[in-house]
């Protein structure tokens, strides 16, 4: 079993897709280890996305992620990172396969509804950014 961090981004929260996305998470066989509804400060968004610092989209991404609430969840299942990335689809919803979360709910490449960890190592780092160990159901 492995873990991944997912975020339901502000655009999907504003458009009332939280329930649809959580239902999809459960249908895909993920176990929810932790779940939070929160609003990021821009300084926290900058820290979370520091790997993208210096890229043209970094400032806009951090601003967008701190504009309104998000949902974060730590999930577990076999091959969690890759399975979630397959479920969410390509970053650009125009390139996402039909039936993926981004094909169904994303507004644009920048407002793409969800985040998913890109490796097992980053999943652990990202989960620890949002959750203390005692907040996760074992």
C-alpha positions, 0 to 999 in steps of 0.5 A: 500500500502507498499514499498520496496527497490530493487537493481539491483546488479553489475552482472546484470548491467554488463550483461545488465539486467536492462531493463528486470528487470525494465520491470518485475517490471512494469508487476508485478504492482509496482509503481516506486517511485524513481530510481537511477543509481549509484556506491557505495563506499565500505564504503557505501556498508559496512554501508548498509550491516552492518547487515551481518558484521561478517558473512563469506560472508560480505567482499566479498559482500561489495567488489562486491557491490562496484565494478561497478554501481548498480540501486536502486529503491523504489517501492510501491504496496500492500504487496510490500516486500513479492511480490518482494521477490516472484518475485526474488526467492531464493538467490541461483539461483539453488534453485530459481523457474523457471521464477523468476529473480534469476533463469533467471539472477543470476550467483551464490549465491553471484552474485544473480542479485538483492536485496529486502528488507526483512521486511516493517521496513527494507524497510523504512530504506533501502529506506531512505539510498538511497533516501531523501523524496523529491526524491520520487514521492508521 
